Amino acid sequence: MAVVVCLGALAVGSDHRRVALALLAAGAATHLALDLLLLNASGYAYPVLWPLTQYHPPAGGLYLSSDRLPTVVAGLAAAALRVAVGVRAR
């Protein structure tokens, strides 16, 4: 995933590269964190740190991958953050 983040940061102009790298890394980290909370039949998550270890951490069991609620919550959080940043910038 680190390679994809670095390649994604290289795809933008040099003046925005540092911000793009930070945002892509934050997105990758939250993606992995949310994958740990999926409900799995085995009770264990997939090996999140696969190239480094084969350890399967216990799954959080909070939601299914087909649930819509996490998407709605993420969308509302993004919209609220967008409004907050827009108000602060004025």
C-alpha positions as CSV (number, residue, x, y, z in Angstrom):
1,M,0.0,0.0,0.0
2,A,2.9,2.3,0.7
3,V,4.0,2.0,-3.0
4,V,0.6,3.0,-4.2
5,V,0.6,6.0,-1.9
6,C,4.0,7.1,-3.1
7,L,3.0,6.6,-6.7
8,G,-0.2,8.6,-6.2
9,A,1.8,11.4,-4.7
10,L,4.0,11.5,-7.7
11,A,1.0,11.9,-10.0
12,V,0.4,15.4,-8.7
13,G,2.4,18.6,-9.2
14,S,5.4,19.2,-7.0
15,D,3.7,22.1,-5.2
16,H,0.9,19.8,-4.0
17,R,2.9,16.6,-3.5
18,R,3.4,16.8,0.2
19,V,-0.3,17.4,0.9
20,A,-1.3,14.6,-1.5
21,L,1.1,12.2,0.2
22,A,-0.3,13.0,3.6
23,L,-3.9,12.7,2.4
24,L,-3.3,9.4,0.6
25,A,-1.5,8.0,3.6
26,A,-4.3,9.0,5.9
27,G,-6.8,7.4,3.5
28,A,-4.8,4.2,3.4
29,A,-4.5,4.1,7.2
30,T,-8.2,4.6,7.8
31,H,-9.0,2.0,5.2
32,L,-7.0,-0.6,7.0
33,A,-8.4,0.5,10.4
34,L,-12.0,0.2,9.2
35,D,-11.2,-3.2,7.6
36,L,-10.2,-4.4,11.1
37,L,-13.8,-3.7,12.3
38,L,-15.5,-5.8,9.6
39,L,-17.7,-8.7,10.8
40,N,-16.1,-12.0,9.6
41,A,-17.4,-15.5,10.1
42,S,-14.1,-16.7,11.4
43,G,-13.8,-13.9,14.0
44,Y,-10.5,-12.9,12.6
45,A,-9.5,-10.1,10.2
46,Y,-7.4,-10.7,7.2
47,P,-3.6,-10.3,7.7
48,V,-3.5,-6.5,7.5
49,L,0.3,-6.3,7.7
50,W,0.7,-9.2,5.3
51,P,4.1,-8.5,3.8
52,L,5.5,-8.1,7.3
53,T,3.6,-10.8,9.2
54,Q,0.9,-13.5,8.7
55,Y,-0.8,-12.5,12.0
56,H,-4.7,-12.4,11.7
57,P,-5.8,-9.9,14.4
58,P,-9.3,-10.4,15.9
59,A,-12.0,-8.7,13.9
60,G,-14.0,-6.0,15.5
61,G,-17.3,-7.4,14.2
62,L,-19.0,-4.1,14.1
63,Y,-20.4,-4.1,10.5
64,L,-20.7,-6.1,7.3
65,S,-19.1,-5.0,4.1
66,S,-22.5,-4.7,2.6
67,D,-23.8,-2.3,5.3
68,R,-24.6,1.2,4.1
69,L,-24.4,3.0,7.5
70,P,-20.5,3.4,7.5
71,T,-20.7,5.0,4.1
72,V,-23.4,7.4,5.3
73,V,-21.5,8.3,8.5
74,A,-18.3,8.9,6.4
75,G,-20.1,11.1,4.0
76,L,-21.7,13.2,6.8
77,A,-18.3,13.5,8.5
78,A,-16.7,14.7,5.2
79,A,-19.5,17.2,4.5
80,A,-19.3,18.6,8.1
81,L,-15.5,18.9,7.7
82,R,-15.9,20.6,4.4
83,V,-18.3,23.1,5.9
84,A,-16.1,23.7,8.9
85,V,-13.0,24.4,6.8
86,G,-15.1,26.6,4.4
87,V,-16.4,28.7,7.3
88,R,-12.9,29.0,8.9
89,A,-11.4,30.1,5.6
90,R,-13.7,33.1,5.3
